């Protein structure tokens, strides 16, 4: 496996319920499709932070849930430079488990770009 070029340290993660609630309550950018909903709110940091909500019920089982969460983290790690200072929460819908890895990466790429575009233009993203 290739060496990581972009870090994903603890400081780039949403860790507390309060951090998640801030994104849910004050969402400034949103991108959604059949598989995922991505919510984002600006933070006062020079980097983006990620949180994810993938239930076992929506994923089908723990193995699928962990695969989805791992792919969300890896995609975020590769795209965090375009997201700037945003707190982002990715919510997985039931159909997410039907996607293969490439399809999930493609869907996430689209969402990251929509959130990044909102960050640069200030327009509402849906």
Backbone torsions as a table, in degrees:
resi	resn	phi	psi	omega
1	UNK	NA	143.5	-178.5
2	UNK	-71.3	152.4	178.5
3	UNK	-68.0	145.8	179.7
4	UNK	-69.5	133.6	178.6
5	UNK	-101.4	-23.4	178.6
6	UNK	-120.9	128.4	-177.8
7	UNK	-76.1	161.5	172.1
8	UNK	-136.1	67.1	-177.9
9	UNK	-75.4	169.7	179.5
10	UNK	-54.8	-33.9	-178.9
11	UNK	-67.4	-11.6	179.4
12	UNK	-101.2	17.5	-178.0
13	UNK	-122.1	146.5	169.7
14	UNK	-83.7	124.9	-171.2
15	UNK	-113.5	-25.1	-173.9
16	UNK	-115.2	158.6	176.7
17	UNK	-59.3	-36.5	180.0
18	UNK	-63.5	-37.6	178.5
19	UNK	-66.2	-41.4	176.9
20	UNK	-64.9	-46.1	-178.9
21	UNK	-59.8	-36.1	177.6
22	UNK	-59.8	-41.9	179.0
23	UNK	-67.1	-45.5	-179.0
24	UNK	-63.4	-41.3	-175.5
25	UNK	-79.8	-32.2	-172.6
26	UNK	-119.0	28.3	-176.7
27	UNK	-51.6	127.6	179.2
28	UNK	-108.8	-18.7	179.5
29	UNK	-143.1	142.0	-177.0
30	UNK	-143.7	138.1	175.2
31	UNK	-136.8	131.0	-173.4
32	UNK	-143.8	146.3	171.6
33	UNK	-145.3	-166.3	-177.1
34	UNK	-64.4	-24.2	-172.1
35	UNK	-105.5	-36.5	-172.0
36	UNK	-139.0	151.4	167.5
37	UNK	-124.3	129.6	179.6
38	UNK	-118.6	122.7	179.0
39	UNK	-112.3	145.6	-178.9
40	UNK	-146.9	148.5	175.0
41	UNK	-141.1	141.8	179.8
42	UNK	-64.2	143.2	174.1
43	UNK	-118.8	175.3	-178.5
44	UNK	-98.1	25.4	-177.3
45	UNK	-109.1	160.5	178.4
46	UNK	-82.3	5.3	-177.5
47	UNK	-142.0	161.1	177.9
48	UNK	-82.7	155.7	174.2
49	UNK	-128.3	146.3	-174.9
50	UNK	-117.9	140.1	167.9
51	UNK	-133.7	151.0	177.5
52	UNK	-136.8	150.9	177.2
53	UNK	-130.7	102.8	-179.0
54	UNK	-128.5	105.6	-178.3
55	UNK	-82.7	150.9	175.9
56	UNK	-61.7	-35.8	179.5
57	UNK	-60.3	-44.5	179.6
58	UNK	-73.7	-30.9	-177.0
59	UNK	-85.2	-24.3	-179.9
60	UNK	106.7	-43.2	175.5
61	UNK	-162.8	174.0	-175.0
62	UNK	-65.6	-35.4	-179.6
63	UNK	-64.0	-46.1	178.1
64	UNK	-65.5	-40.3	178.9
65	UNK	-59.9	-46.9	-179.4
66	UNK	-65.9	-36.3	176.8
67	UNK	-62.9	-46.0	-179.6
68	UNK	-61.7	-45.9	-179.7
69	UNK	-63.5	-40.4	178.6
70	UNK	-62.7	-42.8	-179.9
71	UNK	-68.9	-36.9	175.6
72	UNK	-60.8	-47.1	-179.9
73	UNK	-61.9	-44.0	-178.6
74	UNK	-66.0	-42.5	178.7
75	UNK	-63.2	-43.5	177.1
76	UNK	-59.7	-45.4	-179.1
77	UNK	-56.8	-39.6	-178.5
78	UNK	-76.6	-21.3	-176.1
79	UNK	-111.6	-1.5	-172.6
80	UNK	-60.6	-26.0	179.8
81	UNK	-66.1	-29.6	179.7
82	UNK	-83.9	-14.3	-176.3
83	UNK	-85.9	-20.5	178.3
84	UNK	61.0	-142.5	-175.4
85	UNK	-89.5	69.3	179.3
86	UNK	-127.1	142.6	168.0
87	UNK	-94.5	127.1	-172.6
88	UNK	-125.0	135.0	173.6
89	UNK	-121.9	128.7	177.5
90	UNK	-104.7	123.5	178.0
91	UNK	-108.1	124.9	179.8
92	UNK	-91.8	136.8	176.2
93	UNK	-97.3	167.9	-175.8
94	UNK	-55.9	-36.4	-177.5
95	UNK	-73.2	-8.5	-179.3
96	UNK	-58.7	-35.8	-177.9
97	UNK	-64.4	-18.3	-179.4
98	UNK	-82.3	-12.1	-178.3
99	UNK	-80.1	142.6	170.2
100	UNK	-83.5	174.6	-175.0
101	UNK	-58.5	-43.9	-178.9
102	UNK	-63.5	-43.4	179.5
103	UNK	-63.7	-40.2	179.0
104	UNK	-66.2	-42.0	177.1
105	UNK	-61.6	-40.6	179.7
106	UNK	-64.6	-44.5	178.4
107	UNK	-61.8	-45.1	179.3
108	UNK	-63.6	-40.8	178.0
109	UNK	-56.4	-43.5	178.4
110	UNK	-61.3	-44.8	-179.9
111	UNK	-65.2	-43.7	179.0
112	UNK	-59.1	-42.6	-178.5
113	UNK	-65.9	-37.5	177.2
114	UNK	-65.5	-43.0	179.0
115	UNK	-65.2	-42.9	179.5
116	UNK	-63.5	-40.2	178.2
117	UNK	-62.2	-40.6	177.4
118	UNK	-62.8	-40.5	-179.9
119	UNK	-61.4	-34.3	-176.6
120	UNK	-88.5	-24.5	-177.7
121	UNK	-106.8	-26.6	-177.7
122	UNK	79.6	8.9	179.3
123	UNK	-87.0	161.2	180.0
124	UNK	-75.2	133.8	-177.7
125	UNK	-116.3	120.3	176.4
126	UNK	-131.7	NA	NA
